[in-house]
């Protein structure tokens, strides 16, 4: 797991320029934020990096190798995993099967699902990440919002080789559950996972990230070292009041 870089990504929908000349570089173990007001183009960037939108211009590099992402499968093959706001979990299925959703392990030769192996792997992963799931055989729907979010993030980390994109990972959570998810993000970073965090929560951004990337009305404003700016600086650049 090394780095991912986007150079001058652009995307238009008819006459509307959703994103113009957006660039970002995320190195191993870094947490980099993308911020901007509603309609700034954040979701479009996420969809380009996760293979849902093909950029009109620009390049994406994974470990210095140019990649073309025409689908979510292409992004997965490049080692990019995305945790969307809807989490893409199946409430009726147990935790361990959600962790392996679409990538279920089978026993050699007989092609039956290897439930024991998947349970062991799930338990091991949650232990390593400090995720408190009382029983991996519980249905996802029985867990709290924070626990479901943790499962979705752990799943992305389990399969990612290059980058985990997190789109507003704590938007629907309370204070205590937000703190647990933030601790999980820190743990992933310490393990060497690269994270691209999209968040409206500037307090969270300043707690977790090393760099902050800004979009305003589709235009790339710039990237700033978190330690070198204040929240007021970032708000001014998001709104344009500093121009």
C-alpha positions, -999 to +999 in steps of 0.1 A: +000+000+000+018+031-012+001+062-027-027+074-049-026+106-069-051+124-091-039+151-115-063+177-130-095+157-129-124+173-147-161+163-151-189+181-167-226+173-171-238+192-202-229+228-197-223+224-160-187+220-149-190+199-118-152+196-112-124+215-127-087+206-125-089+187-092-056+172-079-047+153-047-020+130-035-025+106-006+005+087+007+006+055+028-010+060+062-021+096+054-056+109+062-064+137+037-097+156+038-118+169+010-141+198+021-164+222+004-200+235+006-230+216-007-227+214-045-190+220-045-182+188-064-171+165-036-194+136-046-183+139-082-146+135-071-156+105-050-174+089-079-144+095-102-120+079-078-144+050-071-150+042-108-186+054-110-178+084-132-152+084-159-133+117-158-135+140-189-099+149-184-070+142-160-053+111-147-054+088-117-022+071-105-019+042-081+017+036-069+029+058-098+010+037-124-017+053-144-050+036-141-083+039-160-114+034-138-144+026-158-164+009-131-164+002-093-148-032-102-119-014-118-115+007-087-115-024-065-089-041-087-068-010-082-071-014-045-096+015-039-125+008-016-153+033-008-175+036+022-206+055+010-231+071+033-256+042+027-229+017+038-241-009+013-247-035+040-274-062+040-293-059+074-306-095+074-272-111+068-247-117+097-218-094+103-192-118+089-210-123+056-213-086+052-176-083+056-171-108+027-201-095+007-195-103-030-162-119-021-173-149-001-146-175+008-153-211-004-138-244+006-113-259-020-127-283-045-163-285-033-171-248-037-192-245-006-190-213+015-164-215+042-183-200+071-158-210+097-129-193+079-149-161+073-160-160+110-123-164+121-111-137+097-139-113+108-131-118+145-093-114+139-099-082+119-122-066+144-097-075+172-068-059+153-088-027+146-103-024+181-139-028+168-163-040+194-187-064+178-201-089+204-208-117+179-199-118+142-229-141+136-254-114+146-274-098+118-261-064+108-296-049+114-293-057+151-262-035+156-261+002+165-254+029+138-218+032+150-212-005+149-226-008+114-204+021+103-174+003+119-182-029+100-184-010+067-151+007+073-134-025+084-147-042+053-131-015+031-099-018+050-099-056+047-099-054+009-081-021+002-046-022-012-043+015-021-070+037-006-101+038+015-125+067+007-149+076+034-179+098+025-193+116+057-186+085+079-201+100+111-228+122+097-256+101+112-239+093+145-240+107+180-211+120+199-200+087+216-203+067+183-185+094+164-156+092+188-154+054+183-154+057+145-127+084+147-106+061+168-110+034+142-098+058+115-067+066+136-060+029+140-063+023+103-039+052+096-014+037+120-016+004+102-006+021+070-041+025+054-044+056+032-077+074+038-095+101+018-121+117+042-150+137+029-166+156+058-185+187+067-173+184+102-143+207+104-136+198+140-133+162+129-111+172+099-087+190+122-086+161+146-078+134+120-060+148+089-026+159+078-039+178+047-071+195+037-082+198+001-108+224-009-134+226-037-156+256-043-184+255-069-164+228-087-132+247-087-101+233-070-090+260-045-059+242-032-045+219-006-033+230+028-013+214+057-038+210+085-012+221+111-006+254+092-042+267+089-071+275+112-108+265+109-115+302+100-089+300+072-107+269+058-142+284+061-130+315+043-116+295+014-147+273+012-170+304+010-147+326-010-146+354+016-108+353+016-106+362-021 
